[in-house]
Amino acid sequence: MTHDLVTALGPLLTAEASAEAYASGAEPGDLEQAVWLRLLERVDSAGPQHDPQDWLRRAVRAEARRSRRTTRIERPYDGEPADDRGPDPEQIVLTAARHRALRDAVRRLPGRCPRLMTALLSPKDLTYREIAGELGISQGSLGPERSKCLGCLRRLLTPEVAAREVRG
């Protein structure tokens, strides 16, 4: 029943939507889609039971009126554009994921490396003297220790970075 109704009403709906679209300022396809939706919502209740063609014409006109009202009421946004100077949400999420992966890898480092790398990555921007004092090691051994820890970190992160590359 519903399939036959859709098949029978298709050409009439296309013609009615095309005729009403220009006056309402809507696209014919938008009107058609809205009427099909209305038909499918009401096919069992208040849909076209006795005179489907008349119901369809009334439905198209009602959707065209609704479209005209909406067009009259809606106004373009004249305010300031969105702040697009900062990173977009996708960049924020990707950066957070990279930071999480880095912190996880730092925690898996051996020996004093987790504390050293945490101090080096600290937002406080500590000097070598402050880091050496915090870790209880000489300032001169900080450079070689840092190199060793960075090498370990590089080895830990290489499989994760390689796995994320797109291959093809």
DSSP file (Angstrom, degrees, kcal/mol; ACC not computed):
  #  RESIDUE AA STRUCTURE BP1 BP2  ACC     N-H-->O    O-->H-N    N-H-->O    O-->H-N    TCO  KAPPA ALPHA  PHI   PSI    X-CA   Y-CA   Z-CA
    1    1 A M     >        0   0    0      0, 0.0     4,-2.2     0, 0.0     5,-0.2   0.000 360.0 360.0 360.0 -53.6    0.0    0.0    0.0
    2    2 A T  H  >  +     0   0    0      1,-0.2     4,-2.5     2,-0.2     5,-0.2   0.912 360.0  50.3 -64.2 -42.3    2.6    2.6    1.1
    3    3 A H  H  > S+     0   0    0      1,-0.2     4,-2.5     2,-0.2    -1,-0.2   0.916 111.1  48.7 -62.2 -43.3    5.0    1.6   -1.8
    4    4 A D  H  > S+     0   0    0      1,-0.2     4,-2.5     2,-0.2    -1,-0.2   0.893 111.3  50.9 -62.8 -39.1    2.1    2.0   -4.3
    5    5 A L  H  X S+     0   0    0     -4,-2.2     4,-2.4     2,-0.2    -2,-0.2   0.914 110.7  47.8 -65.1 -43.9    1.2    5.4   -2.8
    6    6 A V  H  X S+     0   0    0     -4,-2.5     4,-1.4     2,-0.2    -2,-0.2   0.917 113.4  48.1 -63.5 -43.6    4.8    6.6   -3.1
    7    7 A T  H  < S+     0   0    0     -4,-2.5    -2,-0.2     1,-0.2    -1,-0.2   0.905 114.7  45.5 -63.5 -42.2    5.1    5.4   -6.7
    8    8 A A  H  < S+     0   0    0     -4,-2.5     4,-0.4     1,-0.2    -2,-0.2   0.860 117.4  42.6 -71.4 -35.3    1.8    7.0   -7.6
    9    9 A L  H  X S+     0   0    0     -4,-2.4     4,-2.8    -5,-0.2     5,-0.2   0.626  90.0  89.1 -89.0 -13.3    2.4   10.3   -5.9
   10   10 A G  H  X S+     0   0    0     -4,-1.4     4,-2.3     1,-0.2     5,-0.2   0.921  90.7  41.5 -52.0 -57.2    6.0   10.8   -7.0
   11   11 A P  H  > S+     0   0    0      0, 0.0     4,-2.2     0, 0.0    -1,-0.2   0.893 116.3  50.0 -62.4 -38.6    5.5   12.7  -10.2
   12   12 A L  H  > S+     0   0    0     -4,-0.4     4,-2.8     2,-0.2     5,-0.2   0.917 110.5  50.0 -65.5 -42.0    2.7   14.8   -8.8
   13   13 A L  H  X S+     0   0    0     -4,-2.8     4,-2.9     2,-0.2     5,-0.3   0.913 109.6  51.3 -62.6 -42.9    4.8   15.8   -5.8
   14   14 A T  H  X S+     0   0    0     -4,-2.3     4,-2.1    -5,-0.2    -1,-0.2   0.925 113.4  44.7 -60.3 -44.8    7.7   16.7   -8.1
   15   15 A A  H  X S+     0   0    0     -4,-2.2     4,-2.0     2,-0.2    -2,-0.2   0.924 115.5  46.2 -66.9 -44.8    5.5   19.0  -10.1
   16   16 A E  H  X S+     0   0    0     -4,-2.8     4,-2.2     2,-0.2     5,-0.2   0.915 113.2  49.3 -65.6 -42.8    3.7   20.6   -7.1
   17   17 A A  H  X S+     0   0    0     -4,-2.9     4,-1.9    -5,-0.2    -1,-0.2   0.899 111.1  50.2 -64.6 -39.9    7.0   21.2   -5.3
   18   18 A S  H  X S+     0   0    0     -4,-2.1     4,-0.7    -5,-0.3    -1,-0.2   0.892 111.7  48.7 -64.3 -38.8    8.6   22.8   -8.4
   19   19 A A  H  < S+     0   0    0     -4,-2.0     4,-0.4     1,-0.2    -2,-0.2   0.877 118.6  37.8 -69.6 -37.6    5.5   25.0   -8.8
   20   20 A E  H  X S+     0   0    0     -4,-2.2     4,-1.6     1,-0.2     6,-0.2   0.695  99.7  77.2 -87.0 -20.5    5.5   26.2   -5.2
   21   21 A A  H  X>S+     0   0    0     -4,-1.9     5,-1.5    -5,-0.2     4,-1.4   0.898  90.0  52.1 -62.4 -44.6    9.2   26.4   -4.6
   22   22 A Y  H  <5S+     0   0    0     -4,-0.7     3,-0.5     1,-0.2    -1,-0.2   0.928 111.2  46.2 -61.3 -46.0    9.9   29.7   -6.4
   23   23 A A  H  45S+     0   0    0     -4,-0.4    -1,-0.2     1,-0.2    -2,-0.2   0.809 115.9  46.1 -67.8 -29.3    7.2   31.6   -4.5
   24   24 A S  H  <5S-     0   0    0     -4,-1.6    -1,-0.2     2,-0.1    -2,-0.2   0.623 106.3-123.5 -89.8 -11.8    8.3   30.3   -1.2
   25   25 A G  T  <5S+     0   0    0     -4,-1.4     2,-0.2    -3,-0.5    -3,-0.2   0.663  71.4 122.4  79.0  15.1   12.0   30.8   -1.7
   26   26 A A      < -     0   0    0     -5,-1.5    -1,-0.3    -6,-0.2    -2,-0.1  -0.624  69.4-103.0-105.5 165.6   12.7   27.2   -1.0
   27   27 A E     >  -     0   0    0     -2,-0.2     4,-1.9     1,-0.1     3,-0.4  -0.688  26.8-128.0 -82.8 141.0   14.4   24.5   -3.1
   28   28 A P  H  > S+     0   0    0      0, 0.0     4,-2.7     0, 0.0     5,-0.2   0.893 110.2  54.5 -57.0 -39.4   12.0   22.1   -4.8
   29   29 A G  H  > S+     0   0    0      1,-0.2     4,-2.5     2,-0.2     5,-0.2   0.857 105.5  52.8 -63.2 -35.3   13.9   19.2   -3.4
   30   30 A D  H  > S+     0   0    0     -3,-0.4     4,-2.3     2,-0.2    -1,-0.2   0.915 110.5  47.0 -66.4 -42.4   13.6   20.5    0.1
   31   31 A L  H  X S+     0   0    0     -4,-1.9     4,-2.4     2,-0.2     5,-0.2   0.934 112.3  50.2 -63.9 -44.9    9.8   20.8   -0.2
   32   32 A E  H  X S+     0   0    0     -4,-2.7     4,-2.7     1,-0.2     5,-0.2   0.939 111.0  49.1 -57.7 -47.2    9.6   17.3   -1.7
   33   33 A Q  H  X S+     0   0    0     -4,-2.5     4,-2.3     1,-0.2    -1,-0.2   0.909 110.5  50.1 -60.9 -43.2   11.7   15.9    1.2
   34   34 A A  H  X S+     0   0    0     -4,-2.3     4,-2.3     1,-0.2    -1,-0.2   0.895 112.4  47.3 -63.6 -39.6    9.5   17.7    3.8
   35   35 A V  H  X S+     0   0    0     -4,-2.4     4,-2.9     2,-0.2    -2,-0.2   0.903 110.3  51.7 -70.5 -40.4    6.3   16.3    2.2
   36   36 A W  H  X S+     0   0    0     -4,-2.7     4,-2.8    -5,-0.2     5,-0.2   0.921 111.0  49.3 -60.2 -41.6    7.7   12.8    2.0
   37   37 A L  H  X S+     0   0    0     -4,-2.3     4,-2.2    -5,-0.2    -2,-0.2   0.935 111.3  48.1 -62.6 -45.3    8.6   13.0    5.6
   38   38 A R  H  X S+     0   0    0     -4,-2.3     4,-1.6     1,-0.2    -2,-0.2   0.912 112.0  50.7 -60.4 -42.4    5.1   14.2    6.5
   39   39 A L  H  X S+     0   0    0     -4,-2.9     4,-0.8     1,-0.2     3,-0.2   0.932 111.3  47.0 -61.3 -46.7    3.6   11.4    4.4
   40   40 A L  H  < S+     0   0    0     -4,-2.8     3,-0.3     1,-0.2     4,-0.2   0.838 111.2  52.0 -67.4 -31.6    5.6    8.8    6.1
   41   41 A E  H  < S+     0   0    0     -4,-2.2    -1,-0.2    -5,-0.2    -2,-0.2   0.824 122.2  30.1 -70.3 -30.3    4.9   10.1    9.6
   42   42 A R  H  <>S+     0   0    0     -4,-1.6     5,-1.9    -3,-0.2    -2,-0.2   0.250  80.4 111.3-116.4  11.9    1.1   10.1    8.9
   43   43 A V  T  <5S+     0   0    0     -4,-0.8    -1,-0.1    -3,-0.3    -3,-0.1   0.834  90.3  36.4 -60.6 -31.7    0.5    7.3    6.5
   44   44 A D  T   5S+     0   0    0     -4,-0.2    -1,-0.2    -3,-0.2    -2,-0.1   0.712 129.4  26.9 -92.4 -21.2   -1.3    5.2    9.2
   45   45 A S  T   5S-     0   0    0     -3,-0.1    -3,-0.1    -4,-0.1    -2,-0.1   0.702 133.4  -6.5-106.6 -94.6   -3.1    8.1   11.0
   46   46 A A  T   5S+     0   0    0      2,-0.0    -3,-0.2     3,-0.0     3,-0.1   0.103  98.1 118.8 -97.5  23.3   -4.1   11.4    9.3
   47   47 A G  S   <S-     0   0    0     -5,-1.9     2,-0.8     1,-0.2    -4,-0.1   0.042  82.4 -50.6 -76.0-169.6   -2.3   10.7    6.0
   48   48 A P  S    S+     0   0    0      0, 0.0    -1,-0.2     0, 0.0    -2,-0.0  -0.512  71.2 146.4 -70.2 107.0   -3.9   10.5    2.6
   49   49 A Q  S    S+     0   0    0     -2,-0.8    -2,-0.0     2,-0.1    -3,-0.0   0.809  73.4  17.2-107.6 -48.8   -6.8    8.1    3.0
   50   50 A H  S    S+     0   0    0      1,-0.2     0, 0.0     2,-0.1     0, 0.0   0.899 138.1  16.8 -95.1 -46.5   -9.6    9.2    0.7
   51   51 A D     >  +     0   0    0      1,-0.1     4,-2.2     2,-0.0    -1,-0.2  -0.764  62.2 177.1-130.9  85.8   -8.0   11.6   -1.8
   52   52 A P  H  > S+     0   0    0      0, 0.0     4,-2.5     0, 0.0     5,-0.2   0.846  81.3  54.3 -61.1 -36.0   -4.2   11.3   -1.8
   53   53 A Q  H  > S+     0   0    0      2,-0.2     4,-2.3     1,-0.2     5,-0.2   0.916 110.0  46.4 -65.9 -41.7   -3.6   13.8   -4.6
   54   54 A D  H  > S+     0   0    0      2,-0.2     4,-2.4     1,-0.2     5,-0.2   0.917 112.4  50.6 -65.7 -42.5   -5.6   16.5   -2.7
   55   55 A W  H  X S+     0   0    0     -4,-2.2     4,-2.5     1,-0.2    -2,-0.2   0.918 110.2  50.6 -59.6 -43.3   -3.7   15.7    0.5
   56   56 A L  H  X S+     0   0    0     -4,-2.5     4,-2.5     2,-0.2    -2,-0.2   0.916 109.4  49.3 -63.4 -44.4   -0.4   16.0   -1.3
   57   57 A R  H  X S+     0   0    0     -4,-2.3     4,-2.2     1,-0.2    -1,-0.2   0.923 113.3  47.1 -60.9 -43.8   -1.2   19.4   -2.8
   58   58 A R  H  X S+     0   0    0     -4,-2.4     4,-2.4     1,-0.2    -1,-0.2   0.891 111.6  51.3 -64.8 -38.3   -2.3   20.7    0.6
   59   59 A A  H  X S+     0   0    0     -4,-2.5     4,-2.4    -5,-0.2    -2,-0.2   0.905 109.6  49.4 -66.0 -41.4    0.8   19.3    2.2
   60   60 A V  H  X S+     0   0    0     -4,-2.5     4,-2.3     2,-0.2    -2,-0.2   0.928 112.6  47.5 -63.3 -44.4    3.1   20.9   -0.4
   61   61 A R  H  X S+     0   0    0     -4,-2.2     4,-2.4     2,-0.2    -2,-0.2   0.892 111.2  51.2 -64.7 -39.1    1.4   24.3    0.1
   62   62 A A  H  X S+     0   0    0     -4,-2.4     4,-2.4     2,-0.2    -1,-0.2   0.912 111.3  47.4 -64.4 -42.0    1.6   24.0    3.9
   63   63 A E  H  X S+     0   0    0     -4,-2.4     4,-2.3     2,-0.2    -2,-0.2   0.874 110.7  52.2 -67.2 -36.3    5.3   23.2    3.6
   64   64 A A  H  X S+     0   0    0     -4,-2.3     4,-2.3     2,-0.2    -2,-0.2   0.912 110.4  48.4 -65.2 -41.8    5.8   26.2    1.3
   65   65 A R  H  X S+     0   0    0     -4,-2.4     4,-2.7     2,-0.2     5,-0.2   0.926 111.2  50.1 -62.5 -44.4    4.0   28.5    3.8
   66   66 A R  H  X S+     0   0    0     -4,-2.4     4,-2.5     1,-0.2    -2,-0.2   0.905 110.4  50.5 -60.2 -41.1    6.2   27.1    6.6
   67   67 A S  H  X S+     0   0    0     -4,-2.3     4,-2.4     2,-0.2    -1,-0.2   0.900 110.2  49.3 -64.6 -41.4    9.3   27.8    4.5
   68   68 A R  H  X S+     0   0    0     -4,-2.3     4,-2.3     2,-0.2    -2,-0.2   0.928 112.0  48.6 -63.1 -45.0    8.1   31.4    3.7
   69   69 A R  H  X S+     0   0    0     -4,-2.7     4,-2.2     1,-0.2     5,-0.2   0.926 112.3  48.6 -60.3 -44.9    7.5   32.0    7.4
   70   70 A T  H  X S+     0   0    0     -4,-2.5     4,-2.7     1,-0.2    -1,-0.2   0.909 110.8  50.5 -62.5 -42.7   10.8   30.6    8.4
   71   71 A T  H  < S+     0   0    0     -4,-2.4    -1,-0.2     1,-0.2    -2,-0.2   0.885 111.7  48.3 -63.8 -38.8   12.6   32.7    5.7
   72   72 A R  H  < S+     0   0    0     -4,-2.3    -1,-0.2     1,-0.2    -2,-0.2   0.878 116.4  42.6 -68.0 -37.9   10.9   35.9    7.0
   73   73 A I  H  < S+     0   0    0     -4,-2.2    -2,-0.2    -5,-0.2    -1,-0.2   0.875  97.6  83.8 -79.0 -39.4   11.7   35.2   10.6
   74   74 A E     <  -     0   0    0     -4,-2.7     0, 0.0    -5,-0.2     0, 0.0  -0.404  59.3-169.8 -71.8 141.1   15.3   34.1   10.2
   75   75 A R        -     0   0    0     -2,-0.1     2,-0.1     0, 0.0    -3,-0.0  -0.965  27.9-104.8-128.1 145.0   18.0   36.7   10.0
   76   76 A P        -     0   0    0      0, 0.0     2,-0.6     0, 0.0     0, 0.0  -0.383  41.4-105.4 -66.4 149.0   21.6   36.4    9.1
   77   77 A Y        +     0   0    0      1,-0.1     0, 0.0    -2,-0.1     0, 0.0  -0.661  37.6 179.2 -78.1 118.5   24.0   36.6   12.0
   78   78 A D        +     0   0    0     -2,-0.6    -1,-0.1     3,-0.0     0, 0.0   0.322  44.4 107.2-103.0   6.7   25.7   40.0   11.8
   79   79 A G  S    S-     0   0    0      1,-0.2     3,-0.1     0, 0.0    -2,-0.0   0.043  84.4 -59.2 -74.7-172.9   27.9   39.6   14.9
   80   80 A E        -     0   0    0      1,-0.1    -1,-0.2     3,-0.0     3,-0.1  -0.382  61.5-107.6 -66.0 144.5   31.6   39.0   15.1
   81   81 A P        -     0   0    0      0, 0.0    -1,-0.1     0, 0.0     3,-0.1  -0.281  48.6 -79.3 -68.0 162.4   32.8   35.9   13.3
   82   82 A A        -     0   0    0      1,-0.1     2,-1.0    -3,-0.1     0, 0.0  -0.264  52.8 -98.3 -59.8 148.3   34.0   33.0   15.4
   83   83 A D        +     0   0    0      1,-0.2     3,-0.3    -3,-0.1    -1,-0.1  -0.590  50.9 167.4 -72.3 104.0   37.5   33.3   16.8
   84   84 A D        +     0   0    0     -2,-1.0    -1,-0.2     1,-0.2     4,-0.1   0.177  51.2  93.0-106.2  17.2   39.5   31.3   14.3
   85   85 A R  S    S+     0   0    0      2,-0.1    -1,-0.2     3,-0.0     3,-0.1   0.820  80.0  62.7 -77.0 -29.9   42.9   32.5   15.5
   86   86 A G  S    S-     0   0    0     -3,-0.3     2,-0.0     1,-0.2     0, 0.0  -0.256 104.9 -71.1 -87.7 178.0   43.3   29.6   17.9
   87   87 A P        -     0   0    0      0, 0.0    -1,-0.2     0, 0.0    -2,-0.1  -0.357  51.3-115.0 -68.0 148.8   43.5   25.9   17.1
   88   88 A D     >  -     0   0    0      1,-0.1     4,-2.1    -4,-0.1     3,-0.4  -0.350  34.4 -97.4 -78.2 167.1   40.3   24.2   15.9
   89   89 A P  H  > S+     0   0    0      0, 0.0     4,-2.2     0, 0.0     5,-0.2   0.846 123.6  54.9 -56.4 -36.6   38.7   21.5   18.1
   90   90 A E  H  > S+     0   0    0      1,-0.2     4,-2.5     2,-0.2     5,-0.2   0.924 108.3  48.2 -63.9 -43.0   40.3   18.7   16.1
   91   91 A Q  H  > S+     0   0    0     -3,-0.4     4,-2.7     2,-0.2     5,-0.2   0.888 109.7  53.3 -63.1 -39.3   43.8   20.2   16.6
   92   92 A I  H  X S+     0   0    0     -4,-2.1     4,-2.3     2,-0.2    -1,-0.2   0.923 111.3  45.6 -61.7 -44.7   43.1   20.5   20.4
   93   93 A V  H  X S+     0   0    0     -4,-2.2     4,-2.2     2,-0.2    -2,-0.2   0.917 113.8  48.5 -66.0 -43.7   42.1   16.8   20.6
   94   94 A L  H  X S+     0   0    0     -4,-2.5     4,-2.3     2,-0.2    -2,-0.2   0.903 112.0  49.0 -64.9 -40.5   45.1   15.7   18.6
   95   95 A T  H  X S+     0   0    0     -4,-2.7     4,-2.5     2,-0.2    -1,-0.2   0.918 110.9  50.3 -64.2 -43.0   47.5   17.8   20.6
   96   96 A A  H  X S+     0   0    0     -4,-2.3     4,-2.4    -5,-0.2    -2,-0.2   0.894 110.1  50.9 -61.7 -39.6   46.1   16.4   23.9
   97   97 A A  H  X S+     0   0    0     -4,-2.2     4,-2.4     2,-0.2    -1,-0.2   0.905 110.3  49.0 -65.6 -41.0   46.4   12.9   22.6
   98   98 A R  H  X S+     0   0    0     -4,-2.3     4,-2.3     2,-0.2    -2,-0.2   0.910 111.4  49.5 -64.2 -41.3   50.1   13.5   21.7
   99   99 A H  H  X S+     0   0    0     -4,-2.5     4,-2.7     2,-0.2    -2,-0.2   0.903 110.7  50.4 -64.5 -40.5   50.7   15.0   25.1
  100  100 A R  H  X S+     0   0    0     -4,-2.4     4,-2.5     2,-0.2    -2,-0.2   0.925 110.8  49.0 -62.1 -44.1   49.1   11.9   26.8
  101  101 A A  H  X S+     0   0    0     -4,-2.4     4,-2.3     1,-0.2    -2,-0.2   0.894 112.1  49.0 -63.1 -39.8   51.2    9.5   24.7
  102  102 A L  H  X S+     0   0    0     -4,-2.3     4,-2.6     2,-0.2    -2,-0.2   0.932 111.6  47.9 -65.7 -45.5   54.3   11.5   25.6
  103  103 A R  H  X S+     0   0    0     -4,-2.7     4,-2.0     2,-0.2    -2,-0.2   0.896 112.0  50.6 -63.1 -39.2   53.5   11.5   29.3
  104  104 A D  H  X S+     0   0    0     -4,-2.5     4,-1.0     1,-0.2    -1,-0.2   0.918 111.7  47.4 -63.8 -42.6   52.7    7.7   29.2
  105  105 A A  H  < S+     0   0    0     -4,-2.3     3,-0.5     1,-0.2     4,-0.5   0.897 109.2  54.0 -66.4 -39.2   56.0    7.0   27.5
  106  106 A V  H >< S+     0   0    0     -4,-2.6     3,-1.2     1,-0.2    -1,-0.2   0.893 105.6  53.9 -61.1 -39.9   57.9    9.2   30.0
  107  107 A R  H 3< S+     0   0    0     -4,-2.0    -1,-0.2     1,-0.2    -2,-0.2   0.784 105.7  54.2 -65.9 -25.5   56.4    7.2   32.9
  108  108 A R  T 3< S+     0   0    0     -4,-1.0    -1,-0.2    -3,-0.5    -2,-0.2   0.512  83.5 113.5 -86.7  -4.3   57.7    4.0   31.3
  109  109 A L    <   -     0   0    0     -3,-1.2     2,-0.1    -4,-0.5    40,-0.1  -0.292  69.5-111.1 -66.7 153.2   61.3    5.2   31.1
  110  110 A P    >   -     0   0    0      0, 0.0     3,-1.5     0, 0.0    -1,-0.1  -0.414  67.3 -16.9 -83.3 160.5   63.9    3.4   33.3
  111  111 A G  T 3  S-     0   0    0      1,-0.3     4,-0.3     2,-0.2    -2,-0.0  -0.125 125.9 -13.6  58.3-134.3   65.8    4.8   36.3
  112  112 A R  T 3> S+     0   0    0      1,-0.2     4,-2.3     2,-0.1     3,-0.4   0.520 109.9  97.4 -80.6  -5.7   65.9    8.6   36.9
  113  113 A C  H <> S+     0   0    0     -3,-1.5     4,-3.1     1,-0.2     5,-0.3   0.863  76.1  55.2 -57.0 -42.7   64.6    9.3   33.4
  114  114 A P  H  > S+     0   0    0      0, 0.0     4,-2.0     0, 0.0    -1,-0.2   0.933 112.8  42.8 -58.6 -43.1   61.0    9.8   34.3
  115  115 A R  H  > S+     0   0    0     -3,-0.4     4,-2.1    -4,-0.3    -2,-0.2   0.910 116.4  48.3 -67.9 -41.1   61.9   12.5   36.9
  116  116 A L  H  X S+     0   0    0     -4,-2.3     4,-2.4     2,-0.2     5,-0.2   0.945 113.9  44.8 -64.6 -49.0   64.4   14.2   34.6
  117  117 A M  H  X S+     0   0    0     -4,-3.1     4,-2.2     1,-0.2    -1,-0.2   0.869 111.7  53.4 -66.0 -36.2   62.1   14.3   31.6
  118  118 A T  H  < S+     0   0    0     -4,-2.0     4,-0.4    -5,-0.3    -1,-0.2   0.911 110.6  47.5 -62.7 -41.5   59.2   15.5   33.7
  119  119 A A  H >< S+     0   0    0     -4,-2.1     3,-0.8     1,-0.2     7,-0.5   0.902 112.5  48.9 -66.1 -40.6   61.4   18.3   35.0
  120  120 A L  H 3< S+     0   0    0     -4,-2.4    -2,-0.2     1,-0.2    -1,-0.2   0.845 114.7  44.9 -67.5 -32.9   62.5   19.2   31.4
  121  121 A L  T 3< S+     0   0    0     -4,-2.2    -1,-0.2    -5,-0.2    -2,-0.2   0.429  86.1 127.4 -89.7   0.8   58.9   19.2   30.2
  122  122 A S    X   -     0   0    0     -3,-0.8     3,-1.6    -4,-0.4     4,-0.2  -0.276  64.5-134.3 -61.2 140.0   57.6   21.2   33.1
  123  123 A P  T 3  S+     0   0    0      0, 0.0    -1,-0.2     0, 0.0    -4,-0.1   0.646 101.2  76.0 -68.5 -12.4   55.6   24.3   32.3
  124  124 A K  T 3  S-     0   0    0     -5,-0.1    -2,-0.1     1,-0.0    -5,-0.0   0.652  97.6-137.3 -71.6 -14.1   57.7   26.1   34.9
  125  125 A D    <   -     0   0    0     -3,-1.6    -5,-0.1    -6,-0.1    -4,-0.1   0.967  27.3-158.4  54.9  59.4   60.6   26.2   32.4
  126  126 A L        -     0   0    0     -7,-0.5    -1,-0.1    -4,-0.2     2,-0.1  -0.310   9.9-121.5 -69.2 149.5   63.2   25.2   35.0
  127  127 A T     >  -     0   0    0      1,-0.1     4,-2.5    -2,-0.0     5,-0.2  -0.406  28.3-106.1 -81.5 166.0   66.9   25.9   34.4
  128  128 A Y  H  > S+     0   0    0      1,-0.2     4,-2.9     2,-0.2     5,-0.2   0.886 122.8  54.4 -60.3 -38.0   69.6   23.2   34.3
  129  129 A R  H  > S+     0   0    0      2,-0.2     4,-2.3     1,-0.2    -1,-0.2   0.928 109.9  45.8 -61.8 -45.4   70.7   24.4   37.8
  130  130 A E  H  > S+     0   0    0      2,-0.2     4,-2.2     1,-0.2    -2,-0.2   0.894 114.2  48.4 -65.9 -40.1   67.2   24.1   39.2
  131  131 A I  H  X S+     0   0    0     -4,-2.5     4,-2.4     2,-0.2     5,-0.2   0.938 111.4  49.4 -65.6 -46.0   66.7   20.6   37.6
  132  132 A A  H  X>S+     0   0    0     -4,-2.9     5,-1.8     1,-0.2     4,-1.4   0.907 112.7  48.2 -60.2 -42.1   70.0   19.4   38.9
  133  133 A G  H  <5S+     0   0    0     -4,-2.3    -1,-0.2    -5,-0.2    -2,-0.2   0.892 111.8  49.4 -65.0 -39.4   69.2   20.6   42.4
  134  134 A E  H  <5S+     0   0    0     -4,-2.2    -2,-0.2     1,-0.2    -1,-0.2   0.865 117.4  40.0 -67.3 -36.9   65.8   19.0   42.3
  135  135 A L  H  <5S-     0   0    0     -4,-2.4    -1,-0.2    -5,-0.1    -2,-0.2   0.606 107.0-124.2 -89.3 -12.6   67.1   15.6   41.1
  136  136 A G  T  <5S+     0   0    0     -4,-1.4     2,-0.3     1,-0.3    -3,-0.2   0.844  70.2 117.8  74.1  32.8   70.2   15.8   43.4
  137  137 A I  S   <S-     0   0    0     -5,-1.8    -1,-0.3    -6,-0.2    -2,-0.1  -0.847  71.4 -88.6-125.6 165.0   72.7   15.3   40.6
  138  138 A S    >   -     0   0    0     -2,-0.3     3,-0.5     1,-0.1     4,-0.5  -0.402  29.2-125.6 -74.3 151.4   75.5   17.5   39.3
  139  139 A Q  G >> S+     0   0    0      1,-0.2     3,-0.7     2,-0.2     4,-0.5   0.826 109.0  59.3 -65.0 -31.7   74.7   20.1   36.6
  140  140 A G  G 34 S+     0   0    0      1,-0.2     3,-0.3     2,-0.2    -1,-0.2   0.804 104.1  49.3 -67.7 -31.0   77.5   18.7   34.4
  141  141 A S  G <> S+     0   0    0     -3,-0.5     4,-1.9     1,-0.2    -1,-0.2   0.532  91.1  82.4 -86.8  -4.3   76.0   15.2   34.3
  142  142 A L  H <> S+     0   0    0     -3,-0.7     4,-2.7    -4,-0.5    -1,-0.2   0.903  87.4  52.6 -66.1 -41.9   72.6   16.5   33.4
  143  143 A G  H  X S+     0   0    0     -4,-0.5     4,-2.3    -3,-0.3    -1,-0.2   0.954 112.7  42.0 -61.3 -53.2   73.4   16.8   29.6
  144  144 A P  H  > S+     0   0    0      0, 0.0     4,-2.3     0, 0.0    -1,-0.2   0.889 115.9  50.8 -62.2 -37.4   74.6   13.2   29.2
  145  145 A E  H  X S+     0   0    0     -4,-1.9     4,-2.5     1,-0.2    -2,-0.2   0.915 109.8  50.4 -64.2 -42.3   71.7   11.9   31.3
  146  146 A R  H  X S+     0   0    0     -4,-2.7     4,-2.7     2,-0.2    -1,-0.2   0.912 109.8  50.6 -61.6 -43.7   69.3   13.9   29.2
  147  147 A S  H  X S+     0   0    0     -4,-2.3     4,-2.1     2,-0.2    -2,-0.2   0.913 110.9  48.7 -60.9 -43.8   70.7   12.5   26.0
  148  148 A K  H  X S+     0   0    0     -4,-2.3     4,-2.0     1,-0.2    -2,-0.2   0.925 113.4  47.0 -62.2 -44.4   70.4    8.9   27.4
  149  149 A C  H  X S+     0   0    0     -4,-2.5     4,-2.6     1,-0.2    -2,-0.2   0.887 110.3  51.9 -66.7 -39.3   66.8    9.5   28.5
  150  150 A L  H  X S+     0   0    0     -4,-2.7     4,-2.6     2,-0.2    -1,-0.2   0.882 108.2  52.4 -64.3 -37.4   65.9   11.1   25.1
  151  151 A G  H  X S+     0   0    0     -4,-2.1     4,-2.1     2,-0.2    -2,-0.2   0.923 111.2  46.4 -62.2 -44.4   67.3    8.1   23.3
  152  152 A C  H  X S+     0   0    0     -4,-2.0     4,-2.1     1,-0.2    -2,-0.2   0.919 113.0  49.8 -62.7 -43.0   65.2    5.7   25.5
  153  153 A L  H  X S+     0   0    0     -4,-2.6     4,-2.4     1,-0.2    -2,-0.2   0.902 108.7  52.5 -63.2 -41.4   62.1    7.9   24.9
  154  154 A R  H  X S+     0   0    0     -4,-2.6     4,-1.8     1,-0.2    -1,-0.2   0.913 109.6  48.9 -60.8 -43.2   62.8    7.9   21.1
  155  155 A R  H  < S+     0   0    0     -4,-2.1    -1,-0.2     1,-0.2    -2,-0.2   0.874 112.1  49.2 -65.3 -36.1   62.9    4.1   21.2
  156  156 A L  H  X S+     0   0    0     -4,-2.1     4,-0.5     1,-0.2    -2,-0.2   0.890 116.0  42.0 -68.5 -38.5   59.7    3.9   23.2
  157  157 A L  H  X S+     0   0    0     -4,-2.4     4,-2.6     1,-0.2     5,-0.3   0.708  93.8  81.6 -84.6 -20.1   57.8    6.3   20.9
  158  158 A T  H  X S+     0   0    0     -4,-1.8     4,-2.7     1,-0.2     5,-0.2   0.906  93.0  47.0 -56.0 -47.5   59.1    4.9   17.5
  159  159 A P  H  > S+     0   0    0      0, 0.0     4,-2.0     0, 0.0    -1,-0.2   0.896 113.8  49.2 -63.1 -36.4   56.6    2.0   17.3
  160  160 A E  H  X S+     0   0    0     -4,-0.5     4,-1.0     2,-0.2    -2,-0.2   0.912 114.3  44.3 -68.1 -41.4   53.7    4.3   18.3
  161  161 A V  H  X S+     0   0    0     -4,-2.6     4,-0.6     1,-0.2     3,-0.5   0.911 114.3  49.4 -69.2 -42.0   54.6    7.0   15.7
  162  162 A A  H >< S+     0   0    0     -4,-2.7     3,-0.7    -5,-0.3    -2,-0.2   0.853 107.3  55.4 -65.8 -34.1   55.2    4.3   13.0
  163  163 A A  H 3< S+     0   0    0     -4,-2.0    -1,-0.2    -5,-0.2    -2,-0.2   0.777 104.2  54.9 -70.3 -25.2   51.9    2.7   13.7
  164  164 A R  H 3< S+     0   0    0     -4,-1.0    -1,-0.2    -3,-0.5    -2,-0.2   0.633  82.9 107.8 -84.1 -13.7   50.0    6.0   13.1
  165  165 A E  S << S-     0   0    0     -3,-0.7     2,-0.5    -4,-0.6    -3,-0.0  -0.354  74.8-120.4 -66.2 143.6   51.5    6.6    9.7
  166  166 A V        -     0   0    0     -2,-0.0     2,-0.4     2,-0.0    -1,-0.1  -0.732  32.5-164.8 -83.5 126.8   49.1    6.1    6.8
  167  167 A R              0   0    0     -2,-0.5     0, 0.0     1,-0.1     0, 0.0  -0.838 360.0 360.0-111.2 149.2   50.4    3.4    4.5
  168  168 A G              0   0    0     -2,-0.4    -1,-0.1     0, 0.0    -2,-0.0   0.433 360.0 360.0 173.9 360.0   49.2    2.8    1.1
